[in-house]
Amino acid sequence: MRHVAILTMDSLEDFFAYDTMLDSPFLKKGWQTHHVSWRDEQVNWDAFDVVIVRSTWDYQQDCDRFVRCLEKIEASSAALENPLSLMLWNIDKNYLKDLASDGVPIVPTLWKPAYETGCLKEAFAHFNCDTLIAKPTISANADDTFRITAQQAESYETLLADVFHDRALMLQPFLPAVLSPGEISLFYFGDTYSHAILKTPKADDFRVQEEHGGQLTAIIPTEEMQRVAEKTLAALPAKTLYARVDLITSGNEWCVMEVELIEPSLYFNMDKHSAQRFVDVFCHKYS
């Protein structure tokens, strides 16, 4: 029996997590799964053959400690998935600049090293829009993400100055497609497409995560969605075990909102064969 650690949080009580759906298909392939908190500093990583980062959805609260954990795993005898170099590249959303330089369409973005007075006004003028999204470049689960109208800009100055006084942020035009038809996520295991979902927010919200009331629908992606997703994967600096590409329409084209390579929910609940696909790709690599 070989052993694989599924890296998670101390508690998933307030989250929708589906990684236990991997346990049975892994066991049938001769792998024992162990769900381990990344915050547990007593773990002997040498006890595992492979460590897969999964539902570590609080890492943004202590990013340096999280990176130290990944580095400790990397230094052990266990293999780390996704690769450490790829996760370090992906942990800050500045990676979107790299994708754009390779011709991948991304959501228009202004990048700021910290909040400064007047940058909302600058962004409204730059994008010629009446609603903005402001969010950290290192974030998860829509934490510290704000939708701000032009009329609200002045009232948000103090809050944003506090939240982002020493944190990099990104400003984007709010895209109506977030509300309808919604955000598309395509899932790839290795080089293989697995499944796709449509995510829509609850009424009077813009966040699509289940924890915020978002709704999920399984879909069959169009050829154009897959083309953009696969162009994105081809532009990555390393191969992946798992990847989630989040797309949205901007104007008449599909754009990448994010490519999630660290701890994306893979929504195994939305496709009954997806957990087995994941394990099959994993076992092919580690046979």
N, C-alpha and C positions, 0 to 999 in steps of 0.2 A: 504493500500500500504506500502510495506517495502522498505528500501533504501539500496543500495549497492554502495560504492565508488570504482571506477576503478582508481587506482593510476597510474599517468602518469607523463610526463615532462611538463615544461612550454610551449614548442612548439614541435610538431612532424613534422614540415614543411619539414625537410630534411630526414625524415625516412619513411619507409613503415610500417604502423601500421594497424591492423585489428580488434582491440578490440571493435570498434563501432558495429561490427557484432553481438555482444552480446546483444545490446540494445533491439532489438525487441523480441527475445526469453525470455529475462528476464522480459520484460513488460507483456508478455502474461502469465507469471507465477506469476504476482502480485508484481514484484520487479522493482522499478524505479532506473535506473543507473545514476550516477553522475561521470563525468570524472574530476578528481581533481589532480592538480600538487602536487607532494610531497614537493616541495619547498615553498608552500604557508603556512606560519606559522600562518595564521589567521583562518584556518579551525577548526571547532568544530567537532571533530571526534565522539563525542557522538551523533551527528545527524544521524549517519549511523548504520545500524544493522551489516553490514559486510564491511570490506575494503579488496579489492583484489589487490595485487601488480601486475602491468602489465608492461607498457612500460616506465619504469624509467631508460632509457638507458644512462643517464648522471650521475648516482649515483657514479660511480668510480672517478669522478672529485672531489667529496667531500663526501667521504665514511662516515666519522664521523657524518656529518650532516644528512646523509641518515639514519644511524642507530638511531640517536636521534629521527628522525621522526617516524621510526618503533616503537621505545620504547614508544613514546607518544601515538601512536595508540593502542599499547598493553595495556597501562594504562587506556584507555578510556573504555566505555561500548561496543564499537564495537568489533566484532571478527576479527582477522587478518588472512589472507590467503596469502601464506602458513604460517604455524606457525612461530612465531618469532625465536624460538630456532633452527628450521630447516634452516631458511634463514641466521642466524648468522653462522651456521656451513658451509653453502654453499657459503658464500660471499668471502672466500679465498680459492683458488684452492688447498690448502693443504689438503682439504677434500678428494682428490684423494688418498692420502696415506691411509686414513681410509678404502676406498673401496678396495684398493689393499690388505690390511691386512685381508679383509674378502673374498679374493679369486676372486675379480672382476678384469678382465684383463684391464689394463690401458696403455696408450701410455708411453713408457719408458721416464723417466724424471730425470733430475738433478735439485735439489732445492738449491737456493742461497739466503741468507738473504739480500744481496745487490750485486751490480756488483763489481768484483775485477779483476784486471789485470791478464790475463792468463786463465780465466775460459772458454773462448771460445775454446782455445787450448785444455784444459782439456776435454771439452765436445766432441769435434771432435774425440779425441783419445778414450774416453769412449764408444762412440756409433759406432766408426769405420765408420763414414759417411762423406759425403762431403758437406752436407747442413744442417743447424740447424734452428730451430725456437726459438726465444727468446721473452718472453712475461711476463707481470706482473702477480703475483698470484691473484691480484684483478684487474679485467678488464671487459670491455664489448665492443661489437661492433668492436673487433679486434684493439682497441686503443693500441698504443705503442707495436705493435706486428711486429717482424722483421724476414724476411727470409734471412739468411746469408750463403754464400758459404765459403769454406775454403780459397779461394783466396781473399775474401773480409774481412776476420776476422780482420786484422790489421787496416783497414780503419774504422771499426765500433767501435773500442776501445773507442775513445773519446765520441761518441754519446751515447753508452750504459752506460759509466761511468756517463754521465750527467743525462740520463733518470732514471737510477736505482741507483743513489748514495745513496738514503735512502729508496729504495723500494725493496721488495723481488721479485725475478724473478724465472722463470722456463726455463730450456733449454731442448729441445727435438729434436730428429732427424726429419728432414723433411720427411714425408711419401709420396711417389709418389701417393698413392691412393687418396690423397687430390685432385689431378688434374684429375685422372681417376681411378676408376669410380666416385669418389667424396665422400662426407660426408653424412651419413645417420642420420636422426633425427626421432625418434619415440616419439609419444605423448601419455601420459596417463592422464586420468582424474579420480581421485580416484584410484582404483585398475584396472580400465578398459582401455584397449588399445583403442585408437581412430583412429589415422591415422599415416602415415609416408611419408617422402619426401626425395628425393635425392637432395643435394645441390652441385653445381659445380661452380668454379670460372670462371670469364671471362678470355680470352686469356691474357697471360703474367702476371697473378696475382695468388694469392693463397688464398685470402680471399673469403669466400663463401656467405657473407651477401649481400642482395639485394642492400644495400647502396653502396657497392663496386662493383656492377655489376654482382653479382652472379646470377645463374639461378636455378630455382626450378622445380622439377618434382615430381608429386605424384607417389608413388610406393606401392607395396604390399611387406612387409618385409618377409624375410625368417624365418623359424623356429629358426635358429641359432641366427639371429638378435634379435628376440623376447626373446629368452632364456637369452642372455646376458643382454638385457634391464631389464628384470624382475628380474634377479639376482641382478642387480644394485639397483632396487627399494626395494628389500627385505633387502638390506644392509643399507638402510637409517635409521637414528636415530629416525625418526618420520614419520607418515603418511602424504601424500600430497593431496592437492586438484588438483594440476596440476604438471606435470613433463615433461621435455623434455630430452631424453637421446640421446646424439650425439655419433655416432659410426664411426670408421674408420678401415680399414684392416691394420694390421701390421704383416708382414709375412703371415702366413696362418690362422690367427685368427682375430675375431672382437674384437676391444678394445674400451674402453670408452675414448673419448676425454674430454667430460664434461657431467655432469648431471646438468641441469639448473632448479633451484627451486625458483628463485627470480623473474626475469623479462624476461624469454624467450619469443620471439615471438612464438605464438602457431599456426600461419599460418592457421587461420580459412578460409582463401581464397582458400586453397588447397583441402578442403573437405567440400562439401556443407552441410553436416550433423554435422560437428564438433562443431560449436557454440551451436547447440541445445544439443549435447551430454554433453558439458561442463555445460550448464545451468541445465540439468536434474540431473547430478551428484551433483551439488551445491545444488539444491532444495531438493534432497533426504537427504542431510546432514542437511540442515537448515529448514526442514519441521516442 
